Amino acid sequence: MKVVLLGDSIRLIGYGKTVEEQLRKEGHEVFQPEDNCRFVKYLLRCLFDYREQIKDTDVIHFNAGLWDVCTINDDEEVFTSIEEYKDNLRRVTKLLLKITPNVIFATTTPVRIEHPYNDNKVIDKYNVAAIEVMKELNVRINDLNSLLRNDINKYIREDDLIHLTDDGIKVCAEQVLDNILYFKK
């Protein structure tokens, strides 16, 4: 089985390496970019660059959202409006569905409450919007947000308030693997 992992740093420095190692041990082929796929429009752009690596894929697992919901320009506006997020998420998902019907979307993970640029209430709104899009397109949803939400201090790092701890990586990797292996033939 060929598997593609796409997403932001929650994948890149989080669950991605663990998932890839486990899948390779089981004899599966895995592609994941060395690049942080950042916000959903950036991922949309990157799909052009990754087209050769992701063709003929059996399962694609992806996430995008933490960059979209942040307020990094001191103007208190989120980076991506919710309508633009939904539109670009729909475009990305439709492109992925042309490659394989086995697409999995992972919800945006929570942050520690003291994070200066991300807010869990905004993340929740965007996750609701993303789930709406995924249901519309009949895409499997991996709810990483709910997985981590009940113990953010255990699962989200204290030093940067956003990335996964070792425990967070472990539980996310397990859930990502379960979702991918759901499609194993």
N, C-alpha and C positions, 0 to 999 in steps of 0.2 A: 504494500500500500504506500502511495506517495502522499505526504502530508506537507502542507504549507502553514507556517505560523507568521502572522503579520500583526503589527501593533506597536504601541509606544514603548516607553522604558519599563512599564510593568511587565511586558514580555521580554524586552531586550536584556535588562539586568535583573529580571525577576524570574518568572517560571520557565522562560524559553529554553535555557540550557538544560535544565532538568528534564523537561518534556522531550527535547530532542535526544538526549542521552538514552532515555528509557525506550523511546520508539526505535532508535537504531539498534539497541540490544535485542529487540524483538524482530529485527530484520526489515524494518520500514525505512524508506527513503524520506529525508526531511530537508526542506528548504526554509530558511528564515533569513531575512536580510541582516547584515551587520549594522544597518542604519536604523535609527529610531524613526519609526513611521509617523511620529508626532501627531498632528491634528488630521482630521478626516480628509480635508482637501489635499493635504500633502500626500496622504496615502493614495488618494485618487490619482495624483500625478505620478507617484512611484509605480503604480500598476503598469504603466507603459514601460518603465525600466525593467521591471521584473517579469515581463510577459514570457520570455523564454524559459525562465526558471519555474514558473508556475503553471505552464501548460501541461496537460495530461495529468493533473493532480486529482487524487481521489477525495481528499478532505482538506478544507481550508478553515482554519480557526483564526479569527481576527478581533482586534479591539481598537477603539479610537474614542477619545473623549476628554481625557484630563487636560490636554492642551486647549481643546475647544472651549471648555468651561472656565478657564482661568481669566483673571483680570490682571494682566501684566503691564498695562500701560498707564497705570495710575489715573485712569479716567472712569473707573468702576464699571466699565462695560466688559462683558465677557468677550473673549477673542472671536468666537463664532456665534452668530445669532442662532436661536433654536431652529428657525426655519431653514437657514443655510445648512445647519448641521444635518437636519433630516433630509434635505435635498441631496447633499453630498453623500450621506450614508446610503441613501437609496441608490445613487449612481454606482458607488463602490460595490454594493451588494449585488446589483444586477450584473455588473461585469464579472464578479466572482462566480455567480450562478451560471454564467455562460461557460465557465471552465468545469464546474462540477455542481451537481445538485446538493452536495454534502458540505454546506457552509454553516459555520458556527460563529455566532457573534457573542463576545464576552462583554458584559456590562462594565461600565467604568467603576473602578474601585474607589472606596472612600479615602479620605485624607484625615489626618489628625485635625481636631477642631481649631488648633492655633495656626493652621497653615494660612499665610498672608494673602495668597492669590487664588485659592480654591475654597469652595464652600460646599459642604455635603448637601445642603438644601438645593443648590443649583445642580449638583451632580445628580441628585434624585430626579429633578425635572427633566434633565437630558436623558437619563436612563429610561424614564417613562416614554419619552418621544422615540428613543431608539427601539425600544421593545415594540412600540406601535408599528414602526417601519418593518421590523423583522417579522412580526406576525402577518403583516400585509403581504410580505414576500415569502412567507412560509419557511423561515429560516430558524434553525435550532438556536436557542438562547442559553448561554452559559452564564448564570448569574453570580459572577465573582463578587459583586457588591454585597449581596446578602450573605455570602460565605464569610466575608471579613467584617461586616458591619457590627456584629455583636461583641467583638473584642479588638477594636481598632488599635489599642495600645499594644496588644500582643502581635498584631499582624502588620502594622505600618511603622516604619522606622522613626525613631525619636529625633535623629539628627537632621533629616531633611523633610520629615512630616508627610511624605507622599509615597515613597518606595517601600517595597515589601521587606519585612524582616526575614530571617531564615525560616521561622514558623510560617510566615505568610507565603513564602515561596513554596514551601512543602505542601500546604493545603491547596494552594492555587494549582500547582503542578498536578496534584492528584485529580482535582476536578477537571482540569483541561484534558488530561489523559482519558478519564472516564468518558468525556464528551466525544473525543476523537475516536476512541475505540468502540463507541456505540455504532459506528459505521463500518467496523471491520467485517469483512465478508468471510 
